[in-house]
Amino acid sequence: MEIKHEFIKIEKERFVMFMDALMAIVMTIMVLEIKIPEVENLTDEGLQKELHKAVTPLIGFFVSFGTLTMLWFSHHDLMRDIKGITKQFALLNFLWIIVIALLPFSTALGWGYSKSSLAVFIYALNVFLVSMGFGVLFRFAVAKKLMPVMPSQYNRAKQSVALSGIALLAIAMFLSFVNPGVSLFITALVPLAHTMLTVFAYKFKS
């Protein structure tokens, strides 16, 4: 039984470092999506016009970079509480990373074509799946007793923040076919709200 238990275990420190590296790669790819405007006849007026077109995609980059930052913080907190890593849990993390790796594409699509309902829907769906994926990681860790469960106001506040964010993203997906601009705003609001409420939630930590 001990041999079987050791077989399914993975070194925690090595796993966390690898996950951090994958997240950093995704963030780097997002930066590469920012293109220098191409102007045939370079003038201040022409450059200003092209830069104006790049404003919306640039906002999308900052929003998604903030989203990835919050995901890293959340994953860091999860890994800090987890006492051991199993291969099943690692596999779920890699599936989660696959969804995260699509963010550079969906960000460029949604914010680059911000008036397209389908483009905005794909972006909101991607962020929704990323949030849901983290919820699956947390629930799996609790169910398999990979981490201690300590009921407190702090943990309840964190769960309320997470559920509220998922609900807002679900609303954003439906609104993308009604008002793409509002959908983008809601999708951008989630990581900001998550940051503020999570910081506020620390006041209840016990």
C-alpha positions in Angstrom: 0.0 0.0 0.0 2.9 2.4 0.8 4.4 1.7 -2.6 1.2 2.5 -4.4 0.8 5.7 -2.3 4.3 6.8 -3.2 3.7 6.0 -6.9 0.8 8.5 -7.2 2.7 11.3 -5.4 4.6 14.1 -7.1 7.2 16.4 -5.6 5.4 19.5 -4.6 8.2 22.0 -5.0 9.0 20.8 -8.5 5.4 20.8 -9.5 4.8 24.4 -8.3 7.8 25.7 -10.1 6.7 24.1 -13.3 3.2 25.5 -13.0 4.7 29.0 -12.4 6.8 28.6 -15.5 3.8 27.7 -17.6 1.8 30.7 -16.3 4.8 33.0 -17.1 4.9 31.7 -20.6 1.2 32.4 -21.2 1.8 36.0 -19.8 4.7 36.4 -22.2 2.7 35.3 -25.2 0.0 37.9 -24.3 2.7 40.6 -24.5 3.7 39.4 -27.9 0.2 39.9 -29.1 0.7 43.7 -28.9 1.7 44.8 -32.3 3.5 48.0 -33.5 1.1 49.9 -35.8 2.0 49.7 -39.4 1.8 53.1 -41.2 2.7 53.4 -44.9 3.3 57.1 -44.9 4.6 57.9 -41.4 3.0 61.1 -40.1 1.9 62.1 -36.6 -1.7 62.1 -37.8 -1.5 58.7 -39.4 0.3 57.2 -36.4 -2.3 58.7 -34.0 -5.1 57.2 -36.0 -3.4 53.7 -35.9 -2.7 54.0 -32.2 -6.3 54.9 -31.6 -7.3 51.6 -33.2 -4.9 49.8 -30.8 -6.5 51.2 -27.6 -9.2 48.6 -27.2 -6.8 45.6 -27.7 -4.4 47.2 -25.3 -7.1 47.5 -22.6 -7.9 43.8 -23.2 -4.2 43.0 -22.6 -4.2 44.8 -19.2 -7.5 43.2 -18.2 -6.4 39.7 -19.1 -2.9 40.2 -17.5 -4.7 41.2 -14.3 -6.9 38.1 -14.6 -3.8 35.9 -14.9 -2.2 37.7 -12.0 -5.3 36.9 -9.8 -5.2 33.3 -11.0 -1.6 33.0 -10.0 -2.4 34.5 -6.5 -5.3 32.0 -6.1 -3.2 29.1 -7.2 -0.4 30.1 -4.9 -2.7 30.2 -2.0 -4.1 26.8 -2.9 -0.6 25.2 -3.3 0.4 26.7 0.1 -2.5 24.9 1.8 -2.1 21.6 0.0 0.1 19.1 1.8 0.8 16.7 -1.1 0.4 16.5 -4.9 -1.0 13.4 -6.6 -0.8 12.6 -10.3 -4.5 13.0 -10.6 -4.4 16.5 -9.2 -1.4 17.4 -11.4 -3.4 16.2 -14.5 -6.3 18.5 -13.5 -3.8 21.4 -13.2 -2.4 20.7 -16.7 -5.9 20.6 -18.1 -6.5 24.0 -16.4 -3.4 25.3 -18.0 -4.6 24.3 -21.4 -7.7 26.5 -20.9 -5.5 29.4 -19.6 -3.2 29.0 -22.6 -6.1 30.0 -24.8 -6.4 33.4 -23.1 -4.0 35.2 -25.5 -6.0 34.1 -28.4 -9.4 34.8 -26.9 -8.2 38.2 -25.6 -6.9 39.3 -29.0 -10.2 38.1 -30.6 -12.6 39.6 -28.1 -11.0 43.0 -27.6 -9.7 43.2 -31.2 -13.3 42.7 -32.5 -15.1 44.2 -29.6 -18.3 44.8 -31.6 -18.6 41.2 -32.6 -21.0 39.2 -30.4 -19.3 35.9 -31.2 -15.8 37.2 -30.6 -16.8 38.7 -27.2 -18.7 35.5 -26.3 -15.6 33.3 -27.0 -13.5 35.6 -24.7 -16.1 35.6 -21.9 -16.4 31.8 -22.3 -12.7 31.3 -22.0 -12.5 33.4 -18.8 -15.5 31.6 -17.4 -13.9 28.2 -18.1 -10.7 29.3 -16.4 -12.6 30.4 -13.3 -14.6 27.1 -13.3 -11.4 25.1 -13.7 -9.9 26.6 -10.6 -13.1 25.8 -8.7 -12.7 22.2 -9.8 -9.1 22.1 -8.5 -10.2 23.4 -5.2 -13.1 21.0 -4.8 -10.9 18.1 -5.9 -8.2 19.0 -3.3 -10.9 19.1 -0.6 -12.6 15.9 -1.7 -9.3 14.0 -1.8 -8.2 15.5 1.5 -5.1 17.0 -0.1 -5.6 20.1 2.1 -7.1 20.7 5.5 -10.6 22.1 5.6 -10.8 24.9 8.2 -14.3 26.5 8.2 -14.0 30.2 8.9 -15.5 33.5 7.9 -12.5 34.0 5.7 -13.0 30.8 3.7 -16.7 31.5 3.4 -15.9 35.0 2.1 -13.4 33.6 -0.5 -16.0 31.1 -1.7 -18.7 33.8 -2.0 -16.2 35.9 -4.1 -15.5 33.0 -6.4 -19.1 32.1 -6.9 -20.0 35.7 -7.5 -17.3 36.0 -10.2 -18.5 32.9 -12.0 -22.1 34.1 -11.9 -21.0 37.5 -13.4 -19.0 35.7 -16.2 -22.0 33.6 -17.0 -24.1 36.7 -17.3 -21.4 38.3 -19.5 -21.6 35.3 -21.9 -25.3 35.8 -22.5 -25.0 39.6 -22.7 -22.4 39.2 -25.5 -25.2 38.6 -27.9 -27.2 41.5 -26.6 -24.6 44.2 -25.9 -20.9 43.2 -26.5 -19.6 46.3 -24.8 -21.4 45.6 -21.6 -20.2 42.0 -21.7 -16.6 43.1 -22.1 -17.1 45.5 -19.1 -18.4 42.8 -16.9 -15.7 40.4 -17.9 -13.1 43.1 -17.1 -14.8 43.9 -13.8 -14.5 40.4 -12.4 -10.7 40.3 -11.7 -10.8 43.8 -10.3 -13.7 43.0 -8.0 -12.1 39.7 -7.0 -8.9 41.6 -6.0 -10.7 44.1 -3.9 -13.0 41.6 -2.2 -10.3 39.1 -1.6 -8.2 41.8 0.2 -11.3 42.7 2.2 -11.9 39.1 3.0 -8.6 38.9 4.9 -10.2 40.9 7.6 -12.3 37.9 8.5 -9.4 35.4 8.5 -9.3 33.4 11.7 
